[in-house]
Amino acid sequence: MSITATGAGPSPRGTGLPAAPNLRRKARPVETVIRAVLMVSAFLSVAITIGIVAALIQPVIEFFREVPFGDFFTTEGEYAVLPLVAGTAMTTVIALLVAIPLGLGAAMYLSEYASARARKVLKPTVELLAGVPSVVYGFFALTFVTPTLLQKILNLEVNFTNALAAGLVLGVMIIPTIASLSEDALSAVPHAMRQGSLAMGANRMQTTLRVVLPAALSGVAAAIVLGLSRAVGETMIVALAAGAQKNLSLDPREGMQTMTGFIAQTAGGENAVGSTSYNTLFAVGMLLFIITLFINIISIALVRRFRQVY
């Protein structure tokens, strides 16, 4: 018995097989628009950063034409910046001493111990602190933390404006940043790692501290550094609660002026635009920008160093 094929010829794909799909690129106008918007957003972020640096360069150059570097990077004098750096470091260290334990503790509880109902209520409550205006935190430091908590309850001899109160309230402000991002990093750790640890006989605390936390270390480090950057760049709390006098001291009970507080005071209108005293704020702003840049570089290095992919 013979079978005669009909048609122009045999199919190159084989008889009886379905035709292969057309893999040629199809026009997707919506996708093209979305891609263009994302590219513009990325380049716009870079352009804004470059614009900020460009706006700072000219006043900084004019400032250092009149003020030597030695008079700027010194401990005493009208243009001394080291007391401002010391005040910023003091308030930031106090803030981190408050925010890191409380933020990580809240993150570990929400991720490892809280029920679904408790997490649903507590996490938005913690994140709500991030929405409180910083000027409210500043007045809270002036009206409650210094007179009530430090002077009456703890019986400490502190000035009306002091770095301790500013640092404590600043720490409270950055708790939501550290807690929320750390909780996200801890929750991203696969449950198989927890189950394996429990199967080996570890309890929940040992599993959290020795398995989950090390596995999420890159995310936790990024959260801490982001909180650090937030504390360094905060203005209203330190401007109201820390003080407005340059003071190179290691005693947090004394008033100190930070870099951001100095910028806010100098930009208040008392100094003529273009004067040396006015250009000082651009020099301090450039130094603050450089410090923040180094903090972000360290953050990226830490994330890449400890990053684990599951």
Backbone as CSV, one residue per row, in Angstrom:
resi,resn,N_x,N_y,N_z,CA_x,CA_y,CA_z,C_x,C_y,C_z
1,MET,0.858,-1.192,0.000,0.000,0.000,0.000,0.889,1.236,0.000
2,SER,0.627,2.162,-0.874,1.446,3.369,-0.992,0.621,4.585,-0.616
3,ILE,1.334,5.526,-0.033,0.691,6.777,0.384,1.307,7.893,-0.424
4,THR,0.478,8.645,-1.065,0.952,9.738,-1.901,0.734,11.055,-1.166
5,ALA,1.810,11.814,-0.963,1.713,13.117,-0.278,1.152,14.140,-1.226
6,THR,0.284,14.952,-0.722,-0.315,16.013,-1.536,0.210,17.348,-1.071
7,GLY,0.165,18.328,-1.918,0.616,19.668,-1.564,1.908,19.988,-2.273
8,ALA,2.459,21.132,-1.894,3.650,21.614,-2.569,4.884,20.845,-2.162
9,GLY,4.915,20.267,-1.012,6.107,19.545,-0.582,6.032,19.247,0.899
10,PRO,6.994,18.529,1.412,6.980,18.170,2.834,7.192,19.391,3.713
11,SER,6.593,19.348,4.878,6.744,20.450,5.830,8.109,20.389,6.467
12,PRO,8.804,21.502,6.533,10.133,21.486,7.142,10.094,21.175,8.627
13,ARG,8.928,21.289,9.255,8.819,21.028,10.689,8.372,19.599,10.972
14,GLY,8.105,18.869,9.958,7.667,17.492,10.177,6.170,17.367,10.069
15,THR,5.728,16.249,9.531,4.312,16.008,9.322,3.618,15.746,10.651
16,GLY,2.488,16.396,10.865,1.701,16.158,12.068,2.101,17.012,13.254
17,LEU,3.213,17.746,13.208,3.652,18.574,14.325,3.061,19.969,14.200
18,PRO,2.720,20.601,15.305,2.161,21.960,15.228,3.226,22.955,14.784
19,ALA,2.763,23.996,14.159,3.692,25.020,13.678,4.382,25.700,14.859
20,ALA,5.658,25.962,14.714,6.426,26.620,15.780,5.947,28.056,15.940
21,PRO,5.942,28.562,17.160,5.491,29.953,17.369,6.453,30.946,16.739
22,ASN,5.912,32.055,16.370,6.723,33.111,15.786,7.483,33.837,16.907
23,LEU,8.806,33.667,16.929,9.624,34.221,17.998,10.155,35.607,17.676
24,ARG,9.735,36.143,16.568,10.169,37.490,16.236,9.616,38.489,17.249
25,ARG,10.408,39.522,17.521,10.043,40.496,18.535,8.780,41.244,18.134
26,LYS,7.859,41.296,19.094,6.615,41.992,18.851,6.682,43.391,19.459
27,ALA,5.972,44.284,18.863,5.955,45.658,19.370,5.115,45.730,20.635
28,ARG,5.698,46.234,21.704,4.994,46.397,22.979,5.139,47.858,23.403
29,PRO,4.277,48.721,22.937,4.437,50.162,23.214,4.390,50.495,24.699
30,VAL,3.534,49.808,25.479,3.446,50.101,26.913,4.767,49.764,27.605
31,GLU,5.342,48.621,27.238,6.627,48.215,27.820,7.716,49.221,27.480
32,THR,7.695,49.713,26.261,8.695,50.700,25.840,8.571,51.985,26.641
33,VAL,7.338,52.422,26.872,7.122,53.645,27.648,7.595,53.454,29.093
34,ILE,7.264,52.307,29.683,7.673,52.044,31.065,9.194,52.001,31.174
35,ARG,9.826,51.368,30.213,11.293,51.307,30.237,11.899,52.695,30.114
36,ALA,11.328,53.525,29.268,11.839,54.893,29.106,11.656,55.698,30.391
37,VAL,10.512,55.529,31.065,10.267,56.246,32.318,11.262,55.817,33.387
38,LEU,11.545,54.516,33.466,12.502,54.019,34.457,13.905,54.535,34.168
39,MET,14.290,54.575,32.900,15.616,55.089,32.551,15.731,56.573,32.879
40,VAL,14.672,57.324,32.583,14.687,58.756,32.901,14.789,58.959,34.416
41,SER,14.084,58.138,35.194,14.144,58.254,36.645,15.547,57.991,37.164
42,ALA,16.197,56.959,36.620,17.551,56.635,37.058,18.530,57.761,36.725
43,PHE,18.477,58.249,35.486,19.387,59.316,35.093,19.057,60.623,35.806
44,LEU,17.771,60.835,36.137,17.395,62.051,36.849,17.973,62.062,38.263
45,SER,18.000,60.906,38.907,18.589,60.819,40.241,20.068,61.185,40.200
46,VAL,20.767,60.661,39.194,22.190,60.979,39.051,22.366,62.464,38.741
47,ALA,21.510,63.004,37.877,21.620,64.414,37.505,21.371,65.327,38.698
48,ILE,20.419,64.960,39.567,20.150,65.772,40.756,21.354,65.772,41.686
49,THR,21.981,64.604,41.866,23.175,64.525,42.703,24.294,65.394,42.147
50,ILE,24.501,65.303,40.844,25.529,66.142,40.212,25.183,67.618,40.358
51,GLY,23.906,67.950,40.239,23.482,69.336,40.400,23.731,69.866,41.807
52,ILE,23.516,69.020,42.812,23.779,69.430,44.197,25.262,69.735,44.383
53,VAL,26.113,68.839,43.868,27.558,69.046,43.986,27.967,70.317,43.241
54,ALA,27.414,70.515,42.052,27.763,71.704,41.272,27.336,72.984,41.974
55,ALA,26.196,72.954,42.678,25.736,74.139,43.395,26.615,74.453,44.594
56,LEU,27.290,73.449,45.136,28.137,73.656,46.301,29.550,74.099,45.939
57,ILE,30.014,73.716,44.765,31.430,73.904,44.443,31.833,75.371,44.425
58,GLN,31.090,76.228,43.706,31.505,77.620,43.554,31.578,78.367,44.883
59,PRO,30.541,78.306,45.754,30.680,78.977,47.065,31.802,78.394,47.919
60,VAL,32.036,77.083,47.788,33.118,76.472,48.568,34.471,77.006,48.101
61,ILE,34.636,77.130,46.790,35.896,77.683,46.264,36.094,79.119,46.737
62,GLU,35.035,79.930,46.687,35.133,81.310,47.157,35.443,81.369,48.652
63,PHE,34.881,80.431,49.414,35.141,80.412,50.852,36.609,80.123,51.148
64,PHE,37.167,79.113,50.490,38.547,78.732,50.781,39.561,79.689,50.145
65,ARG,39.126,80.583,49.277,40.003,81.650,48.819,40.275,82.658,49.919
66,GLU,39.317,82.789,50.835,39.452,83.759,51.912,39.810,83.115,53.250
67,VAL,39.482,81.864,53.425,39.749,81.173,54.690,40.675,79.995,54.424
68,PRO,41.841,79.936,55.044,42.754,78.800,54.841,42.153,77.503,55.383
69,PHE,42.628,76.386,54.854,42.155,75.083,55.314,42.431,74.916,56.806
70,GLY,43.564,75.447,57.266,43.913,75.311,58.673,42.942,76.006,59.602
71,ASP,42.331,77.126,59.146,41.346,77.830,59.966,39.978,77.159,59.920
72,PHE,39.780,76.285,58.940,38.508,75.563,58.826,38.572,74.245,59.584
73,PHE,39.586,73.455,59.333,39.730,72.172,60.017,40.534,72.372,61.304
74,THR,39.938,73.067,62.245,40.572,73.339,63.523,39.519,73.277,64.609
75,THR,39.956,73.431,65.853,39.044,73.296,66.987,38.523,74.620,67.503
76,GLU,39.179,75.720,67.166,38.770,77.022,67.669,38.736,78.035,66.535
77,GLY,37.894,79.023,66.694,37.799,80.068,65.687,36.400,80.181,65.117
78,GLU,36.191,81.281,64.411,34.863,81.535,63.849,34.455,80.491,62.826
79,TYR,35.426,79.990,62.059,35.106,79.065,60.973,35.518,77.629,61.296
80,ALA,35.810,77.335,62.555,36.242,75.988,62.934,35.109,74.990,62.740
81,VAL,35.408,73.879,62.079,34.384,72.895,61.776,34.477,71.655,62.659
82,LEU,35.627,71.411,63.288,35.781,70.198,64.089,34.821,70.137,65.277
83,PRO,34.509,71.262,65.963,33.468,71.171,67.004,32.117,70.751,66.451
84,LEU,31.807,71.162,65.219,30.541,70.741,64.604,30.556,69.262,64.288
85,VAL,31.686,68.771,63.794,31.811,67.344,63.511,31.700,66.535,64.802
86,ALA,32.335,67.038,65.874,32.269,66.341,67.156,30.843,66.317,67.697
87,GLY,30.121,67.426,67.583,28.735,67.456,68.030,27.854,66.505,67.234
88,THR,28.080,66.448,65.928,27.330,65.510,65.089,27.636,64.073,65.474
89,ALA,28.918,63.769,65.709,29.304,62.416,66.093,28.717,62.037,67.448
90,MET,28.697,62.982,68.391,28.175,62.689,69.729,26.694,62.329,69.676
91,THR,25.895,63.164,69.036,24.458,62.888,68.961,24.173,61.622,68.164
92,THR,24.965,61.367,67.119,24.743,60.179,66.296,25.070,58.902,67.060
93,VAL,26.168,58.905,67.815,26.544,57.722,68.600,25.481,57.425,69.650
94,ILE,24.996,58.451,70.352,23.939,58.241,71.343,22.681,57.692,70.671
95,ALA,22.347,58.230,69.504,21.165,57.755,68.781,21.300,56.281,68.395
96,LEU,22.477,55.878,67.930,22.677,54.481,67.546,22.649,53.567,68.759
97,LEU,23.169,54.020,69.894,23.118,53.210,71.115,21.681,52.963,71.555
98,VAL,20.794,53.874,71.225,19.377,53.695,71.543,18.673,52.877,70.468
99,ALA,18.919,53.211,69.199,18.118,52.655,68.107,18.501,51.231,67.744
100,ILE,19.796,50.882,67.794,20.203,49.547,67.356,19.616,48.445,68.248
101,PRO,19.775,48.509,69.582,19.168,47.434,70.393,17.648,47.387,70.285
102,LEU,17.005,48.548,70.376,15.542,48.558,70.319,15.036,48.183,68.929
103,GLY,15.704,48.689,67.893,15.269,48.375,66.530,15.449,46.908,66.191
104,LEU,16.610,46.346,66.523,16.842,44.921,66.251,15.948,44.042,67.118
105,GLY,15.739,44.460,68.365,14.841,43.690,69.222,13.425,43.660,68.669
106,ALA,12.954,44.805,68.225,11.613,44.851,67.629,11.554,44.016,66.357
107,ALA,12.613,44.082,65.546,12.631,43.321,64.299,12.626,41.820,64.566
108,MET,13.435,41.365,65.537,13.472,39.936,65.842,12.157,39.451,66.430
109,TYR,11.512,40.280,67.246,10.225,39.869,67.793,9.172,39.758,66.692
110,LEU,9.114,40.778,65.836,8.109,40.762,64.772,8.345,39.622,63.798
111,SER,9.610,39.293,63.536,9.910,38.273,62.549,9.803,36.855,63.101
112,GLU,10.223,36.654,64.359,10.385,35.291,64.865,9.378,34.887,65.936
113,TYR,8.802,35.846,66.647,7.990,35.490,67.807,6.539,35.949,67.704
114,ALA,6.299,37.074,67.063,4.946,37.639,67.047,4.019,36.792,66.178
115,SER,2.767,36.716,66.607,1.758,36.052,65.798,1.384,36.933,64.617
116,ALA,0.644,36.350,63.700,0.241,37.120,62.518,-0.621,38.314,62.913
117,ARG,-1.491,38.136,63.904,-2.347,39.242,64.350,-1.505,40.329,65.022
118,ALA,-0.562,39.926,65.886,0.284,40.912,66.554,1.161,41.657,65.555
119,ARG,1.698,40.945,64.567,2.539,41.593,63.564,1.725,42.583,62.743
120,LYS,0.502,42.241,62.476,-0.352,43.122,61.677,-0.612,44.440,62.394
121,VAL,-0.620,44.420,63.711,-0.890,45.632,64.487,0.397,46.362,64.844
122,LEU,1.426,45.617,65.266,2.629,46.236,65.812,3.510,46.862,64.742
123,LYS,3.665,46.201,63.599,4.575,46.743,62.591,4.104,48.100,62.073
124,PRO,2.820,48.282,61.706,2.399,49.640,61.306,2.529,50.658,62.436
125,THR,2.373,50.199,63.687,2.514,51.116,64.813,3.950,51.611,64.942
126,VAL,4.912,50.699,64.786,6.320,51.085,64.844,6.661,52.017,63.681
127,GLU,6.191,51.676,62.499,6.487,52.502,61.333,5.812,53.865,61.412
128,LEU,4.773,53.984,62.245,4.086,55.261,62.397,5.016,56.322,62.986
129,LEU,6.006,55.897,63.779,6.956,56.854,64.359,7.740,57.588,63.269
130,ALA,7.934,56.929,62.124,8.680,57.571,61.041,7.906,58.727,60.422
131,GLY,6.602,58.767,60.632,5.796,59.831,60.055,5.657,61.055,60.946
132,VAL,6.181,60.991,62.157,6.107,62.143,63.055,7.101,63.203,62.594
133,PRO,6.692,64.447,62.424,7.635,65.500,61.989,8.787,65.653,62.975
134,SER,9.961,65.910,62.442,11.141,66.006,63.294,11.060,67.190,64.251
135,VAL,10.355,68.266,63.864,10.225,69.403,64.758,9.424,69.017,66.003
136,VAL,8.500,68.071,65.867,7.752,67.583,67.026,8.690,66.830,67.965
137,TYR,9.577,66.018,67.396,10.575,65.338,68.219,11.455,66.360,68.948
138,GLY,11.806,67.437,68.270,12.640,68.458,68.896,11.962,69.101,70.094
139,PHE,10.702,69.475,69.955,9.966,70.054,71.082,9.731,69.021,72.181
140,PHE,9.585,67.756,71.799,9.451,66.682,72.797,10.720,66.586,73.640
141,ALA,11.888,66.735,72.998,13.150,66.714,73.738,13.249,67.898,74.690
142,LEU,12.785,69.074,74.252,12.887,70.273,75.085,11.904,70.264,76.246
143,THR,10.694,69.777,76.015,9.633,69.907,77.021,9.481,68.684,77.918
144,PHE,9.993,67.527,77.499,9.826,66.320,78.327,11.148,65.642,78.660
145,VAL,11.959,65.355,77.638,13.159,64.549,77.876,14.120,65.265,78.819
146,THR,14.448,66.530,78.521,15.412,67.248,79.365,14.854,67.572,80.754
147,PRO,13.709,68.271,80.868,13.268,68.653,82.217,12.695,67.506,83.046
148,THR,12.022,66.570,82.410,11.340,65.515,83.165,12.191,64.257,83.284
149,LEU,12.617,63.699,82.135,13.339,62.429,82.170,14.743,62.580,82.745
150,LEU,15.501,63.537,82.231,16.904,63.649,82.635,17.068,64.370,83.974
151,GLN,16.359,65.488,84.163,16.573,66.283,85.375,15.781,65.775,86.578
152,LYS,14.518,65.399,86.389,13.698,64.990,87.526,13.789,63.495,87.812
153,ILE,13.597,62.660,86.787,13.576,61.217,87.009,14.983,60.667,87.221
154,LEU,15.912,60.974,86.320,17.278,60.467,86.428,18.176,61.354,87.281
155,ASN,17.697,62.544,87.619,18.437,63.455,88.496,19.829,63.777,87.948
156,LEU,19.896,64.071,86.665,21.157,64.427,86.031,21.273,65.949,85.921
157,GLU,22.478,66.435,86.067,22.734,67.859,85.898,23.063,68.135,84.430
158,VAL,22.060,68.524,83.698,22.227,68.777,82.265,21.800,70.198,81.959
159,ASN,22.376,70.746,80.913,21.955,72.056,80.437,20.575,71.965,79.793
160,PHE,19.956,73.127,79.603,18.632,73.134,78.974,18.696,72.525,77.572
161,THR,19.736,72.899,76.823,20.009,72.232,75.552,21.257,71.388,75.739
162,ASN,21.190,70.119,75.339,22.305,69.203,75.554,22.281,68.106,74.513
163,ALA,23.441,67.519,74.296,23.569,66.477,73.272,22.893,65.189,73.686
164,LEU,22.781,64.946,74.994,22.185,63.695,75.462,20.712,63.611,75.091
165,ALA,19.959,64.659,75.369,18.534,64.661,75.026,18.337,64.581,73.521
166,ALA,19.151,65.336,72.776,19.040,65.299,71.314,19.338,63.904,70.787
167,GLY,20.374,63.246,71.332,20.720,61.903,70.873,19.652,60.881,71.210
168,LEU,19.076,60.982,72.413,18.025,60.036,72.802,16.812,60.135,71.884
169,VAL,16.360,61.351,71.643,15.184,61.538,70.784,15.524,61.191,69.338
170,LEU,16.736,61.490,68.924,17.162,61.124,67.567,17.166,59.610,67.409
171,GLY,17.563,58.895,68.458,17.517,57.441,68.410,16.103,56.906,68.282
172,VAL,15.176,57.531,69.008,13.776,57.121,68.898,13.272,57.338,67.476
173,MET,13.714,58.420,66.850,13.241,58.736,65.499,13.710,57.711,64.476
174,ILE,14.922,57.156,64.626,15.431,56.221,63.619,15.129,54.769,63.959
175,ILE,14.451,54.513,65.081,14.064,53.131,65.397,13.218,52.517,64.285
176,PRO,12.185,53.221,63.755,11.383,52.599,62.686,12.199,52.221,61.463
177,THR,13.203,53.029,61.104,14.026,52.709,59.938,14.773,51.400,60.145
178,ILE,15.434,51.271,61.281,16.202,50.056,61.556,15.278,48.867,61.766
179,ALA,14.184,49.057,62.504,13.288,47.940,62.813,12.607,47.408,61.560
180,SER,12.084,48.294,60.725,11.331,47.854,59.548,12.232,47.145,58.536
181,LEU,13.370,47.749,58.217,14.264,47.138,57.230,14.893,45.851,57.761
182,SER,15.225,45.816,59.048,15.792,44.598,59.626,14.755,43.475,59.657
183,GLU,13.514,43.834,59.949,12.454,42.813,59.956,12.247,42.231,58.572
184,ASP,12.315,43.061,57.549,12.210,42.559,56.184,13.365,41.615,55.857
185,ALA,14.572,41.951,56.299,15.730,41.096,56.040,15.612,39.777,56.788
186,LEU,15.151,39.801,58.032,15.000,38.568,58.807,13.894,37.684,58.227
187,SER,12.816,38.312,57.802,11.708,37.526,57.232,12.083,36.894,55.905
188,ALA,13.082,37.450,55.197,13.494,36.892,53.908,14.340,35.637,54.045
189,VAL,14.811,35.323,55.257,15.595,34.102,55.462,14.679,32.895,55.300
190,PRO,15.055,31.898,54.504,14.177,30.744,54.267,13.821,30.010,55.553
191,HIS,12.580,29.546,55.629,12.135,28.804,56.812,12.872,27.475,56.957
192,ALA,13.424,26.965,55.865,14.149,25.695,55.961,15.352,25.819,56.892
193,MET,15.966,26.980,56.952,17.094,27.182,57.856,16.635,27.155,59.305
194,ARG,15.492,27.723,59.572,14.952,27.675,60.930,14.575,26.240,61.300
195,GLN,13.926,25.547,60.384,13.515,24.176,60.666,14.714,23.261,60.882
196,GLY,15.773,23.489,60.094,16.979,22.683,60.277,17.621,22.939,61.624
197,SER,17.651,24.189,62.063,18.221,24.513,63.367,17.398,23.904,64.491
198,LEU,16.078,24.013,64.404,15.219,23.415,65.430,15.340,21.902,65.442
199,ALA,15.504,21.310,64.272,15.652,19.851,64.196,16.954,19.388,64.841
200,MET,17.974,20.241,64.867,19.244,19.897,65.495,19.222,20.103,67.011
201,GLY,18.100,20.568,67.554,17.963,20.697,68.991,18.084,22.108,69.515
202,ALA,18.262,23.108,68.650,18.373,24.493,69.107,16.989,25.035,69.461
203,ASN,16.940,25.920,70.452,15.672,26.565,70.774,15.465,27.785,69.890
204,ARG,14.373,28.479,70.090,14.037,29.588,69.195,15.024,30.746,69.346
205,MET,15.462,31.013,70.572,16.413,32.095,70.770,17.743,31.778,70.094
206,GLN,18.238,30.558,70.245,19.480,30.163,69.593,19.339,30.205,68.074
207,THR,18.193,29.791,67.581,17.960,29.833,66.141,17.958,31.259,65.625
208,THR,17.332,32.150,66.392,17.267,33.553,65.969,18.647,34.199,65.958
209,LEU,19.418,33.990,67.028,20.699,34.680,67.172,21.825,34.035,66.377
210,ARG,21.797,32.723,66.205,22.928,32.029,65.593,22.679,31.583,64.149
211,VAL,21.424,31.614,63.726,21.117,31.164,62.366,20.470,32.282,61.558
212,VAL,19.351,32.803,62.042,18.586,33.780,61.265,19.328,35.116,61.169
213,LEU,19.806,35.624,62.303,20.476,36.922,62.292,21.749,36.916,61.445
214,PRO,22.640,35.926,61.568,23.807,35.912,60.661,23.423,35.796,59.193
215,ALA,22.352,35.049,58.897,21.937,34.899,57.503,21.398,36.203,56.932
216,ALA,20.825,37.049,57.780,20.267,38.330,57.332,21.199,39.493,57.635
217,LEU,22.469,39.203,57.870,23.391,40.238,58.338,23.553,41.378,57.337
218,SER,23.550,41.070,56.053,23.727,42.134,55.064,22.566,43.120,55.107
219,GLY,21.346,42.614,55.199,20.185,43.498,55.286,20.153,44.283,56.574
220,VAL,20.546,43.639,57.675,20.585,44.328,58.964,21.645,45.427,58.944
221,ALA,22.820,45.124,58.366,23.877,46.137,58.270,23.425,47.316,57.425
222,ALA,22.739,47.035,56.331,22.235,48.125,55.489,21.214,48.977,56.243
223,ALA,20.370,48.341,57.063,19.383,49.077,57.846,20.053,49.986,58.867
224,ILE,21.100,49.472,59.517,21.809,50.272,60.520,22.509,51.462,59.871
225,VAL,23.162,51.225,58.736,23.872,52.317,58.069,22.880,53.346,57.536
226,LEU,21.721,52.893,57.068,20.702,53.842,56.624,20.197,54.680,57.796
227,GLY,20.009,54.041,58.949,19.644,54.801,60.136,20.732,55.777,60.544
228,LEU,22.001,55.359,60.388,23.125,56.248,60.665,23.099,57.469,59.756
229,SER,22.874,57.249,58.479,22.790,58.372,57.540,21.636,59.300,57.889
230,ARG,20.536,58.710,58.311,19.372,59.516,58.707,19.695,60.358,59.929
231,ALA,20.432,59.795,60.865,20.783,60.537,62.078,21.773,61.650,61.778
232,VAL,22.751,61.386,60.917,23.744,62.399,60.581,23.092,63.589,59.884
233,GLY,22.108,63.336,59.049,21.495,64.405,58.276,20.304,65.079,58.927
234,GLU,19.910,64.660,60.119,18.764,65.267,60.790,19.087,66.690,61.234
235,THR,18.095,67.578,61.109,18.324,68.992,61.393,17.524,69.506,62.582
236,MET,16.209,69.383,62.539,15.362,70.089,63.495,15.569,69.601,64.924
237,ILE,15.730,68.303,65.131,15.905,67.797,66.496,17.157,68.383,67.130
238,VAL,18.274,68.296,66.402,19.536,68.781,66.962,19.574,70.301,67.024
239,ALA,18.909,70.968,66.092,18.884,72.427,66.124,18.131,72.939,67.341
240,LEU,17.082,72.246,67.751,16.282,72.676,68.892,16.837,72.171,70.217
241,ALA,17.284,70.910,70.253,17.608,70.266,71.531,19.088,70.221,71.857
242,ALA,19.968,70.234,70.852,21.394,70.078,71.121,22.073,71.385,71.476
243,GLY,21.608,72.488,70.941,22.230,73.770,71.240,22.706,74.468,69.987
244,ALA,23.137,75.736,70.153,23.564,76.548,69.016,24.942,77.141,69.224
245,GLN,25.717,76.562,70.146,27.059,77.044,70.410,28.066,75.936,70.094
246,LYS,29.123,76.294,69.368,30.185,75.323,69.091,30.852,74.929,70.405
247,ASN,30.954,73.634,70.627,31.526,73.152,71.875,32.190,71.811,71.626
248,LEU,33.508,71.797,71.684,34.257,70.556,71.497,34.431,69.898,72.864
249,SER,33.467,69.058,73.225,33.461,68.433,74.544,33.033,66.973,74.413
250,LEU,33.494,66.160,75.378,33.095,64.752,75.425,31.977,64.512,76.431
251,ASP,31.447,65.581,77.009,30.365,65.471,77.985,29.028,65.692,77.278
252,PRO,28.205,64.656,77.126,26.934,64.821,76.405,25.918,65.663,77.158
253,ARG,26.185,65.976,78.412,25.242,66.804,79.168,25.338,68.272,78.787
254,GLU,26.362,68.636,78.065,26.549,70.014,77.644,25.894,70.248,76.283
255,GLY,25.621,71.499,76.004,25.073,71.859,74.707,26.142,71.825,73.621
256,MET,25.778,71.345,72.466,26.694,71.245,71.334,25.952,71.610,70.063
257,GLN,26.686,72.118,69.101,26.089,72.426,67.803,26.560,71.403,66.781
258,THR,25.634,70.903,66.008,25.965,69.924,64.980,26.119,70.624,63.633
259,MET,26.537,69.861,62.640,26.737,70.430,61.310,25.422,70.893,60.711
260,THR,24.391,70.084,60.841,23.096,70.468,60.277,22.480,71.627,61.050
261,GLY,22.680,71.651,62.374,22.192,72.772,63.160,22.877,74.072,62.780
262,PHE,24.185,74.003,62.503,24.919,75.188,62.073,24.418,75.682,60.719
263,ILE,24.149,74.755,59.803,23.634,75.144,58.482,22.278,75.825,58.623
264,ALA,21.410,75.282,59.479,20.092,75.890,59.667,20.209,77.284,60.265
265,GLN,21.124,77.466,61.219,21.302,78.782,61.830,21.909,79.774,60.857
266,THR,22.924,79.367,60.090,23.594,80.267,59.162,22.675,80.679,58.023
267,ALA,21.796,79.783,57.615,20.886,80.088,56.509,19.648,80.853,56.963
268,GLY,19.631,81.303,58.211,18.439,81.971,58.733,18.245,83.393,58.269
269,GLY,19.219,83.974,57.555,19.050,85.313,57.012,19.873,86.379,57.680
270,GLU,20.629,86.035,58.727,21.433,87.035,59.418,22.724,87.359,58.676
271,ASN,23.169,86.462,57.808,24.417,86.656,57.079,24.118,87.069,55.645
272,ALA,24.854,88.071,55.165,24.638,88.574,53.803,25.036,87.510,52.782
273,VAL,24.224,87.372,51.758,24.508,86.401,50.702,25.800,86.777,49.991
274,GLY,26.698,85.804,49.853,27.973,86.032,49.209,29.091,86.368,50.163
275,SER,28.776,86.626,51.419,29.814,86.920,52.404,30.526,85.638,52.817
276,THR,31.652,85.812,53.479,32.416,84.641,53.908,31.641,83.819,54.925
277,SER,30.991,84.482,55.849,30.204,83.765,56.852,29.046,83.006,56.213
278,TYR,28.484,83.559,55.147,27.404,82.865,54.445,27.943,81.662,53.668
279,ASN,29.095,81.819,53.043,29.679,80.710,52.285,30.156,79.580,53.188
280,THR,30.274,79.862,54.489,30.659,78.807,55.414,29.671,77.652,55.384
281,LEU,28.396,77.964,55.240,27.396,76.896,55.252,27.574,75.961,54.057
282,PHE,28.074,76.483,52.925,28.321,75.618,51.771,29.525,74.716,52.028
283,ALA,30.549,75.258,52.710,31.711,74.429,53.044,31.318,73.324,54.010
284,VAL,30.523,73.655,55.021,30.053,72.641,55.965,29.133,71.648,55.263
285,GLY,28.285,72.152,54.362,27.408,71.260,53.606,28.176,70.298,52.721
286,MET,29.247,70.778,52.083,30.072,69.894,51.271,30.743,68.823,52.122
287,LEU,31.234,69.208,53.299,31.836,68.222,54.194,30.807,67.197,54.654
288,LEU,29.610,67.650,54.946,28.542,66.732,55.340,28.182,65.796,54.191
289,PHE,28.160,66.325,52.979,27.892,65.509,51.798,28.961,64.422,51.640
290,ILE,30.221,64.787,51.833,31.316,63.824,51.703,31.223,62.749,52.781
291,ILE,30.907,63.157,54.016,30.763,62.178,55.097,29.634,61.195,54.794
292,THR,28.503,61.716,54.343,27.377,60.849,53.985,27.729,59.919,52.838
293,LEU,28.496,60.429,51.873,28.927,59.604,50.745,29.780,58.437,51.224
294,PHE,30.710,58.703,52.135,31.545,57.634,52.663,30.724,56.622,53.458
295,ILE,29.714,57.093,54.172,28.837,56.178,54.907,28.115,55.251,53.939
296,ASN,27.629,55.795,52.834,26.938,54.969,51.844,27.892,53.992,51.170
297,ILE,29.126,54.418,50.907,30.112,53.508,50.324,30.390,52.342,51.269
298,ILE,30.527,52.653,52.553,30.735,51.597,53.546,29.534,50.661,53.590
299,SER,28.338,51.228,53.493,27.118,50.409,53.497,27.109,49.439,52.319
300,ILE,27.440,49.926,51.127,27.458,49.064,49.943,28.502,47.973,50.097
301,ALA,29.674,48.319,50.643,30.732,47.323,50.841,30.293,46.253,51.834
302,LEU,29.613,46.662,52.913,29.146,45.688,53.898,28.096,44.759,53.303
303,VAL,27.181,45.332,52.538,26.131,44.507,51.936,26.733,43.489,50.975
304,ARG,27.685,43.921,50.169,28.319,42.984,49.237,29.172,41.957,49.955
305,ARG,29.773,42.348,51.076,30.640,41.427,51.798,29.858,40.320,52.476
306,PHE,28.726,40.653,53.066,27.978,39.672,53.856,26.716,39.190,53.153
307,ARG,26.525,39.575,51.914,25.294,39.202,51.227,25.249,37.705,50.977
308,GLN,24.101,37.125,51.225,23.869,35.708,50.956,22.604,35.575,50.112
309,VAL,22.714,34.783,49.062,21.595,34.596,48.135,21.008,33.214,48.370
310,TYR,19.666,33.182,48.536,19.000,31.909,48.777,18.103,31.565,47.599
